[in-house]
């Protein structure tokens, strides 16, 4: 049964006829007694597990205790079966490579559903099916789906165990790859169970199956079992997740996008906080003053690179709190405080190098689980962009021979690494602070070759909310579909918002409206590392040089929301003055370049505004008046700017 916010119980998705004697018949190994006894002390959790066993019919049940010994056993079993490849211990100690089925390589947004009781609650940007209809579909798929397999029960915490900001969940899965990934990405096992039992905590139930029962064990099993039918389903009103058919990434690691964003965003709306697709970094100036910045970009737009940046500005330091998800709560002092609910990095390997992200390379050189990268002849991993020199021979991500003459990439464009946060050499010392870290600035960005300046500051919180609502970006390989198309991705949450996006906009406005002192809220900025010149070349070098832009953000977050010596007003927001961003030593970047990077492209902005209005129209009455007002204000400022003399601009 599934706990919901009013402490009653929801419709039983599993709908199994419970055998009251089955509690003592769970096929749990004797070594699992301690974990089993803890689970039995949480009545709702134990009943839910019983029902899952009745429906899914596994051969065995393994309740995860979260110990290194358990994880190592699962890893070695997968190596023995050929599901994982052990890498060269001299090149990358205690690291392994998995190869997915070619049909299971990314998020499947077309198969992702947000099943509120009504379609209006899900909103026009989410796929919706009536909950009872979807439950019936899932029950049919789950019936017997684990025959011939082991059911793994993973108790986990999103956020530090014991923190009032953390939330707990269970994932039931038949994939040992998922278990070992959850071991990296979350806090799992007995410590979580003890906390759940002591406080009798409500939990987020998550069901996952690869959808490939082993009915005939004389037939060799697939190294990556999955199903052509895929369902990634969320019942936000029941605080429940159900996934079927995929073993990959956020489709299967239910603590990540499913819980920490889609379900958590609905929790956050009800409870007055924000669950966001954002990195968190700490930045310290040469004088020792430190601030924290959160930033939202669509997938594969440089979140991990920014979170782990090695700054080029002398005396500046950047430390990583998290690279993907931020839970932000209003603090008693009026500021927003954020935690990273995850415990690991699930980063894109392709393009990661000592040039683009040296800290990441020094994070993933041991104890790492790679997926869909290429294998070198000496047992190391490789992907496009890792080195300037391309190996003469590789085994590609599909297991085939590869040479530089091959037509297909050696590593899948969405190839991944999973690694513990604690291995990051630039890890912020406060990353697990149970109170969170205070956020001084929030950045929104995407891949925009035209129109959007390098950096713009919002005029106030409401204008900043419009920045977030208006985010658009070129698509990448992180999701199924065509790469390179421009699509609207509000707040970088389009695939991850667990309720009506129009209401989500209003929730952001409400956070600002309810603040006792708006000056204590984070300053909001729009950034664009990807602007190109007329020849199609990137105008800004990016990577470590982005610290020069963050310095301006750092300085402006102390200033009033007015023009200053380093910022001037424009129709789109505050822009840096020509000399505000330090470009000393940057080859090919001149004052003229900076002028172009911050030029107000009036025709381009009118085009963007028209695109936003068309996109916003789908929300109908759910589009907040505050967003409508921002559209009108931007149009008016652009018209006034366009009609003013050039010398007055």
Buried (B, 14 or more C-beta within 10 A) or exposed (E): BBBBEEEEEBEBBBBBEEEEEEEEEBEBEEEBEEBBEBBBBBEBBBBBBBBBBBBBBBBBBBBBBBBEEBBEEBBEEBEEEEBBBBBBEEBBEEBBBBBBBEBBBBBBBEBBBBBBEEBBBBBBBBBBBEBEEBBEBBBEBBBEBBBBBBBBBBBBBBBBBEBEBBBBBBBBBBBBBBBBBBBBBBBBBBBBBBBBBEEEBBBBBBBBBBBBBBEEEEEEBEBBBBBEEBBBBBBBBBBBBBBBBBBBBBBBBBBBBBBBBBBBBBBBBEEEBBBBBBBBBBBBBEEEEBBBBBBBBBBBBBBBBBBBBBBBBEEBBBBBBBBBBBBBBBBEEEBBBBBBBBBBBBBBBBBBBEBBBBBBBBBBBBBBBBBBBBBBEEBBBBBBBBEEEEBEEBBBBBEEEBEEEEEEBBBBBBBBBBBBBEBBBBBBEBBBBEBBBBBBBBBBBBBBBEBBBBBBBBBBBBBBBBBBBBBBBBBBBBBBBEEEEBBBBBBBBBBBBBBBBBBBBBBBBBBBEEBEEEEBBBBBBBBBBBBEEEEEEEBBBBBBBBBBBBBBBBBBBEBEBEBBEBBBEBBBBBBBBEEBBBBEEBEEBEEEBBEBBBBBBBEBBBEBBEBBEEBBEBBEEBBBEBBEEBBEBBBEBBEEBBEEEEEEE
